[in-house]
Amino acid sequence: VQLQASGGGLVQAGDSLRLSCAASGRTLANYATGWFRQAPGKEREFAAAITPGASTYYSDSVKGRFTISRDNAKNTVYLQMNSLQPEDTAVYYCASDATFRPTWKGAAYYSSMTTYDYWGQGTEVTVSS
């Protein structure tokens, strides 16, 4: 299984970016996909997740500005990031859930790094003020 994250870059505050997470060796529609981010000098944190049933979860810090989605035909998950702020500067990682079509799981499950067994290499997002 390989996850390829892309779409990062240098933008100004208020701009938008769309990150992509393309998978090979796994059908993303059968597993939850999460986006996490790690700012310089900080721990990796949860940003957003999408379940096989297309339910979505967001951290409070990105809710209302970021949107996670999935294109099953392209086996790709996206993270649309709007109204970017300097505090969004980080390396963004996508990750795939270890469990096939998990059931009866909630936000705590999808926001935990231990839920995910495959990780992409990360794509860097820098937001200037």
PyMOL commands that place a pseudoatom at each C-alpha (Angstrom):
pseudoatom trace, name=CA, resn=VAL, resi=1, chain=A, elem=C, hetatm=0, pos=[0.000, 0.000, 0.000]
pseudoatom trace, name=CA, resn=GLN, resi=2, chain=A, elem=C, hetatm=0, pos=[1.327, 3.410, -0.932]
pseudoatom trace, name=CA, resn=LEU, resi=3, chain=A, elem=C, hetatm=0, pos=[-0.182, 6.812, -0.276]
pseudoatom trace, name=CA, resn=GLN, resi=4, chain=A, elem=C, hetatm=0, pos=[1.051, 9.798, -2.245]
pseudoatom trace, name=CA, resn=ALA, resi=5, chain=A, elem=C, hetatm=0, pos=[0.243, 13.206, -0.798]
pseudoatom trace, name=CA, resn=SER, resi=6, chain=A, elem=C, hetatm=0, pos=[0.590, 16.241, -3.028]
pseudoatom trace, name=CA, resn=GLY, resi=7, chain=A, elem=C, hetatm=0, pos=[-0.650, 19.772, -3.566]
pseudoatom trace, name=CA, resn=GLY, resi=8, chain=A, elem=C, hetatm=0, pos=[1.239, 21.682, -0.908]
pseudoatom trace, name=CA, resn=GLY, resi=9, chain=A, elem=C, hetatm=0, pos=[2.925, 24.987, -1.530]
pseudoatom trace, name=CA, resn=LEU, resi=10, chain=A, elem=C, hetatm=0, pos=[3.553, 28.540, -0.414]
pseudoatom trace, name=CA, resn=VAL, resi=11, chain=A, elem=C, hetatm=0, pos=[0.485, 30.756, -0.260]
pseudoatom trace, name=CA, resn=GLN, resi=12, chain=A, elem=C, hetatm=0, pos=[-0.622, 33.960, 1.385]
pseudoatom trace, name=CA, resn=ALA, resi=13, chain=A, elem=C, hetatm=0, pos=[-3.080, 34.263, 4.223]
pseudoatom trace, name=CA, resn=GLY, resi=14, chain=A, elem=C, hetatm=0, pos=[-6.618, 33.979, 2.930]
pseudoatom trace, name=CA, resn=ASP, resi=15, chain=A, elem=C, hetatm=0, pos=[-5.669, 31.822, -0.046]
pseudoatom trace, name=CA, resn=SER, resi=16, chain=A, elem=C, hetatm=0, pos=[-6.801, 28.283, -0.773]
pseudoatom trace, name=CA, resn=LEU, resi=17, chain=A, elem=C, hetatm=0, pos=[-5.059, 25.012, -1.559]
pseudoatom trace, name=CA, resn=ARG, resi=18, chain=A, elem=C, hetatm=0, pos=[-6.273, 21.541, -2.375]
pseudoatom trace, name=CA, resn=LEU, resi=19, chain=A, elem=C, hetatm=0, pos=[-4.247, 18.604, -1.192]
pseudoatom trace, name=CA, resn=SER, resi=20, chain=A, elem=C, hetatm=0, pos=[-4.541, 15.187, -2.796]
pseudoatom trace, name=CA, resn=CYS, resi=21, chain=A, elem=C, hetatm=0, pos=[-3.879, 11.743, -1.395]
pseudoatom trace, name=CA, resn=ALA, resi=22, chain=A, elem=C, hetatm=0, pos=[-3.662, 9.105, -4.092]
pseudoatom trace, name=CA, resn=ALA, resi=23, chain=A, elem=C, hetatm=0, pos=[-3.522, 5.451, -3.100]
pseudoatom trace, name=CA, resn=SER, resi=24, chain=A, elem=C, hetatm=0, pos=[-2.189, 2.327, -4.709]
pseudoatom trace, name=CA, resn=GLY, resi=25, chain=A, elem=C, hetatm=0, pos=[-2.626, -1.160, -3.360]
pseudoatom trace, name=CA, resn=ARG, resi=26, chain=A, elem=C, hetatm=0, pos=[-5.722, -0.248, -1.373]
pseudoatom trace, name=CA, resn=THR, resi=27, chain=A, elem=C, hetatm=0, pos=[-9.225, 0.900, -2.248]
pseudoatom trace, name=CA, resn=LEU, resi=28, chain=A, elem=C, hetatm=0, pos=[-9.719, 4.016, -0.166]
pseudoatom trace, name=CA, resn=ALA, resi=29, chain=A, elem=C, hetatm=0, pos=[-13.500, 3.675, -0.289]
pseudoatom trace, name=CA, resn=ASN, resi=30, chain=A, elem=C, hetatm=0, pos=[-13.188, 0.652, 2.021]
pseudoatom trace, name=CA, resn=TYR, resi=31, chain=A, elem=C, hetatm=0, pos=[-11.079, 2.402, 4.654]
pseudoatom trace, name=CA, resn=ALA, resi=32, chain=A, elem=C, hetatm=0, pos=[-11.195, 5.675, 6.496]
pseudoatom trace, name=CA, resn=THR, resi=33, chain=A, elem=C, hetatm=0, pos=[-8.660, 8.241, 5.366]
pseudoatom trace, name=CA, resn=GLY, resi=34, chain=A, elem=C, hetatm=0, pos=[-7.296, 10.877, 7.645]
pseudoatom trace, name=CA, resn=TRP, resi=35, chain=A, elem=C, hetatm=0, pos=[-5.333, 14.059, 7.163]
pseudoatom trace, name=CA, resn=PHE, resi=36, chain=A, elem=C, hetatm=0, pos=[-2.918, 15.023, 9.904]
pseudoatom trace, name=CA, resn=ARG, resi=37, chain=A, elem=C, hetatm=0, pos=[-0.507, 17.908, 10.089]
pseudoatom trace, name=CA, resn=GLN, resi=38, chain=A, elem=C, hetatm=0, pos=[2.692, 18.686, 11.918]
pseudoatom trace, name=CA, resn=ALA, resi=39, chain=A, elem=C, hetatm=0, pos=[3.831, 22.239, 12.409]
pseudoatom trace, name=CA, resn=PRO, resi=40, chain=A, elem=C, hetatm=0, pos=[7.504, 23.027, 13.040]
pseudoatom trace, name=CA, resn=GLY, resi=41, chain=A, elem=C, hetatm=0, pos=[8.415, 22.116, 16.594]
pseudoatom trace, name=CA, resn=LYS, resi=42, chain=A, elem=C, hetatm=0, pos=[4.991, 20.684, 17.360]
pseudoatom trace, name=CA, resn=GLU, resi=43, chain=A, elem=C, hetatm=0, pos=[3.433, 17.256, 17.563]
pseudoatom trace, name=CA, resn=ARG, resi=44, chain=A, elem=C, hetatm=0, pos=[1.446, 15.814, 14.699]
pseudoatom trace, name=CA, resn=GLU, resi=45, chain=A, elem=C, hetatm=0, pos=[-2.240, 16.587, 15.044]
pseudoatom trace, name=CA, resn=PHE, resi=46, chain=A, elem=C, hetatm=0, pos=[-5.488, 15.496, 13.464]
pseudoatom trace, name=CA, resn=ALA, resi=47, chain=A, elem=C, hetatm=0, pos=[-7.080, 17.720, 10.844]
pseudoatom trace, name=CA, resn=ALA, resi=48, chain=A, elem=C, hetatm=0, pos=[-9.821, 15.781, 9.062]
pseudoatom trace, name=CA, resn=ALA, resi=49, chain=A, elem=C, hetatm=0, pos=[-11.059, 12.294, 8.229]
pseudoatom trace, name=CA, resn=ILE, resi=50, chain=A, elem=C, hetatm=0, pos=[-13.531, 10.668, 5.890]
pseudoatom trace, name=CA, resn=THR, resi=51, chain=A, elem=C, hetatm=0, pos=[-15.088, 7.262, 6.519]
pseudoatom trace, name=CA, resn=PRO, resi=52, chain=A, elem=C, hetatm=0, pos=[-16.013, 4.588, 3.969]
pseudoatom trace, name=CA, resn=GLY, resi=53, chain=A, elem=C, hetatm=0, pos=[-19.578, 5.831, 4.282]
pseudoatom trace, name=CA, resn=ALA, resi=54, chain=A, elem=C, hetatm=0, pos=[-18.368, 9.372, 3.527]
pseudoatom trace, name=CA, resn=SER, resi=55, chain=A, elem=C, hetatm=0, pos=[-18.980, 10.706, 7.007]
pseudoatom trace, name=CA, resn=THR, resi=56, chain=A, elem=C, hetatm=0, pos=[-16.504, 13.441, 7.817]
pseudoatom trace, name=CA, resn=TYR, resi=57, chain=A, elem=C, hetatm=0, pos=[-14.755, 14.621, 10.942]
pseudoatom trace, name=CA, resn=TYR, resi=58, chain=A, elem=C, hetatm=0, pos=[-12.761, 17.779, 11.518]
pseudoatom trace, name=CA, resn=SER, resi=59, chain=A, elem=C, hetatm=0, pos=[-10.668, 19.280, 14.240]
pseudoatom trace, name=CA, resn=ASP, resi=60, chain=A, elem=C, hetatm=0, pos=[-12.014, 22.470, 15.738]
pseudoatom trace, name=CA, resn=SER, resi=61, chain=A, elem=C, hetatm=0, pos=[-9.112, 24.410, 14.279]
pseudoatom trace, name=CA, resn=VAL, resi=62, chain=A, elem=C, hetatm=0, pos=[-10.049, 23.618, 10.666]
pseudoatom trace, name=CA, resn=LYS, resi=63, chain=A, elem=C, hetatm=0, pos=[-13.807, 23.134, 10.883]
pseudoatom trace, name=CA, resn=GLY, resi=64, chain=A, elem=C, hetatm=0, pos=[-15.632, 25.469, 8.540]
pseudoatom trace, name=CA, resn=ARG, resi=65, chain=A, elem=C, hetatm=0, pos=[-12.513, 26.166, 6.469]
pseudoatom trace, name=CA, resn=PHE, resi=66, chain=A, elem=C, hetatm=0, pos=[-11.337, 22.723, 5.334]
pseudoatom trace, name=CA, resn=THR, resi=67, chain=A, elem=C, hetatm=0, pos=[-13.349, 20.124, 3.463]
pseudoatom trace, name=CA, resn=ILE, resi=68, chain=A, elem=C, hetatm=0, pos=[-12.351, 16.496, 3.029]
pseudoatom trace, name=CA, resn=SER, resi=69, chain=A, elem=C, hetatm=0, pos=[-13.754, 14.508, 0.125]
pseudoatom trace, name=CA, resn=ARG, resi=70, chain=A, elem=C, hetatm=0, pos=[-13.088, 11.372, -1.850]
pseudoatom trace, name=CA, resn=ASP, resi=71, chain=A, elem=C, hetatm=0, pos=[-13.215, 10.461, -5.530]
pseudoatom trace, name=CA, resn=ASN, resi=72, chain=A, elem=C, hetatm=0, pos=[-13.716, 6.711, -5.617]
pseudoatom trace, name=CA, resn=ALA, resi=73, chain=A, elem=C, hetatm=0, pos=[-13.066, 6.480, -9.355]
pseudoatom trace, name=CA, resn=LYS, resi=74, chain=A, elem=C, hetatm=0, pos=[-9.644, 8.065, -8.867]
pseudoatom trace, name=CA, resn=ASN, resi=75, chain=A, elem=C, hetatm=0, pos=[-8.999, 6.330, -5.534]
pseudoatom trace, name=CA, resn=THR, resi=76, chain=A, elem=C, hetatm=0, pos=[-8.008, 9.721, -4.175]
pseudoatom trace, name=CA, resn=VAL, resi=77, chain=A, elem=C, hetatm=0, pos=[-8.934, 11.734, -1.100]
pseudoatom trace, name=CA, resn=TYR, resi=78, chain=A, elem=C, hetatm=0, pos=[-8.785, 15.510, -1.166]
pseudoatom trace, name=CA, resn=LEU, resi=79, chain=A, elem=C, hetatm=0, pos=[-8.442, 18.194, 1.457]
pseudoatom trace, name=CA, resn=GLN, resi=80, chain=A, elem=C, hetatm=0, pos=[-9.742, 21.525, 0.262]
pseudoatom trace, name=CA, resn=MET, resi=81, chain=A, elem=C, hetatm=0, pos=[-8.280, 24.227, 2.468]
pseudoatom trace, name=CA, resn=ASN, resi=82, chain=A, elem=C, hetatm=0, pos=[-9.806, 27.693, 2.340]
pseudoatom trace, name=CA, resn=SER, resi=83, chain=A, elem=C, hetatm=0, pos=[-9.077, 30.874, 4.269]
pseudoatom trace, name=CA, resn=LEU, resi=84, chain=A, elem=C, hetatm=0, pos=[-5.615, 29.626, 5.096]
pseudoatom trace, name=CA, resn=GLN, resi=85, chain=A, elem=C, hetatm=0, pos=[-3.845, 31.264, 7.993]
pseudoatom trace, name=CA, resn=PRO, resi=86, chain=A, elem=C, hetatm=0, pos=[-0.183, 31.281, 9.063]
pseudoatom trace, name=CA, resn=GLU, resi=87, chain=A, elem=C, hetatm=0, pos=[-1.052, 28.837, 11.849]
pseudoatom trace, name=CA, resn=ASP, resi=88, chain=A, elem=C, hetatm=0, pos=[-2.009, 26.309, 9.160]
pseudoatom trace, name=CA, resn=THR, resi=89, chain=A, elem=C, hetatm=0, pos=[1.645, 26.117, 8.152]
pseudoatom trace, name=CA, resn=ALA, resi=90, chain=A, elem=C, hetatm=0, pos=[2.677, 22.486, 8.531]
pseudoatom trace, name=CA, resn=VAL, resi=91, chain=A, elem=C, hetatm=0, pos=[3.559, 19.295, 6.756]
pseudoatom trace, name=CA, resn=TYR, resi=92, chain=A, elem=C, hetatm=0, pos=[0.310, 17.554, 5.919]
pseudoatom trace, name=CA, resn=TYR, resi=93, chain=A, elem=C, hetatm=0, pos=[0.123, 13.769, 5.947]
pseudoatom trace, name=CA, resn=CYS, resi=94, chain=A, elem=C, hetatm=0, pos=[-2.622, 11.487, 4.724]
pseudoatom trace, name=CA, resn=ALA, resi=95, chain=A, elem=C, hetatm=0, pos=[-3.142, 8.122, 6.322]
pseudoatom trace, name=CA, resn=SER, resi=96, chain=A, elem=C, hetatm=0, pos=[-5.287, 5.044, 5.772]
pseudoatom trace, name=CA, resn=ASP, resi=97, chain=A, elem=C, hetatm=0, pos=[-7.192, 3.230, 8.507]
pseudoatom trace, name=CA, resn=ALA, resi=98, chain=A, elem=C, hetatm=0, pos=[-5.958, -0.226, 9.499]
pseudoatom trace, name=CA, resn=THR, resi=99, chain=A, elem=C, hetatm=0, pos=[-9.526, -1.581, 9.666]
pseudoatom trace, name=CA, resn=PHE, resi=100, chain=A, elem=C, hetatm=0, pos=[-11.657, -2.598, 6.702]
pseudoatom trace, name=CA, resn=ARG, resi=101, chain=A, elem=C, hetatm=0, pos=[-14.955, -0.710, 6.835]
pseudoatom trace, name=CA, resn=PRO, resi=102, chain=A, elem=C, hetatm=0, pos=[-14.981, -0.039, 10.576]
pseudoatom trace, name=CA, resn=THR, resi=103, chain=A, elem=C, hetatm=0, pos=[-18.373, 0.116, 12.254]
pseudoatom trace, name=CA, resn=TRP, resi=104, chain=A, elem=C, hetatm=0, pos=[-19.678, 1.977, 15.273]
pseudoatom trace, name=CA, resn=LYS, resi=105, chain=A, elem=C, hetatm=0, pos=[-16.709, 4.318, 15.430]
pseudoatom trace, name=CA, resn=GLY, resi=106, chain=A, elem=C, hetatm=0, pos=[-16.750, 7.991, 16.282]
pseudoatom trace, name=CA, resn=ALA, resi=107, chain=A, elem=C, hetatm=0, pos=[-14.608, 11.080, 16.308]
pseudoatom trace, name=CA, resn=ALA, resi=108, chain=A, elem=C, hetatm=0, pos=[-12.156, 9.767, 18.887]
pseudoatom trace, name=CA, resn=TYR, resi=109, chain=A, elem=C, hetatm=0, pos=[-11.369, 6.782, 16.691]
pseudoatom trace, name=CA, resn=TYR, resi=110, chain=A, elem=C, hetatm=0, pos=[-10.911, 8.704, 13.455]
pseudoatom trace, name=CA, resn=SER, resi=111, chain=A, elem=C, hetatm=0, pos=[-8.847, 11.452, 15.052]
pseudoatom trace, name=CA, resn=SER, resi=112, chain=A, elem=C, hetatm=0, pos=[-6.320, 9.090, 16.634]
pseudoatom trace, name=CA, resn=MET, resi=113, chain=A, elem=C, hetatm=0, pos=[-3.039, 8.436, 14.842]
pseudoatom trace, name=CA, resn=THR, resi=114, chain=A, elem=C, hetatm=0, pos=[-3.044, 4.860, 16.119]
pseudoatom trace, name=CA, resn=THR, resi=115, chain=A, elem=C, hetatm=0, pos=[-6.093, 4.145, 13.955]
pseudoatom trace, name=CA, resn=TYR, resi=116, chain=A, elem=C, hetatm=0, pos=[-4.039, 4.448, 10.789]
pseudoatom trace, name=CA, resn=ASP, resi=117, chain=A, elem=C, hetatm=0, pos=[-1.483, 1.959, 9.532]
pseudoatom trace, name=CA, resn=TYR, resi=118, chain=A, elem=C, hetatm=0, pos=[-0.332, 3.447, 6.243]
pseudoatom trace, name=CA, resn=TRP, resi=119, chain=A, elem=C, hetatm=0, pos=[0.970, 6.973, 5.917]
pseudoatom trace, name=CA, resn=GLY, resi=120, chain=A, elem=C, hetatm=0, pos=[1.916, 9.136, 2.981]
pseudoatom trace, name=CA, resn=GLN, resi=121, chain=A, elem=C, hetatm=0, pos=[5.184, 11.017, 2.816]
pseudoatom trace, name=CA, resn=GLY, resi=122, chain=A, elem=C, hetatm=0, pos=[3.711, 14.425, 3.588]
pseudoatom trace, name=CA, resn=THR, resi=123, chain=A, elem=C, hetatm=0, pos=[3.281, 17.608, 1.615]
pseudoatom trace, name=CA, resn=GLU, resi=124, chain=A, elem=C, hetatm=0, pos=[4.399, 20.970, 2.963]
pseudoatom trace, name=CA, resn=VAL, resi=125, chain=A, elem=C, hetatm=0, pos=[2.050, 23.911, 3.278]
pseudoatom trace, name=CA, resn=THR, resi=126, chain=A, elem=C, hetatm=0, pos=[3.424, 27.330, 4.120]
pseudoatom trace, name=CA, resn=VAL, resi=127, chain=A, elem=C, hetatm=0, pos=[1.105, 30.267, 4.691]
pseudoatom trace, name=CA, resn=SER, resi=128, chain=A, elem=C, hetatm=0, pos=[2.650, 33.715, 4.823]
pseudoatom trace, name=CA, resn=SER, resi=129, chain=A, elem=C, hetatm=0, pos=[0.985, 36.636, 6.564]
for i in range(1, 129): cmd.bond("trace and resi %d" % i, "trace and resi %d" % (i + 1))
show_as sticks, trace
zoom trace
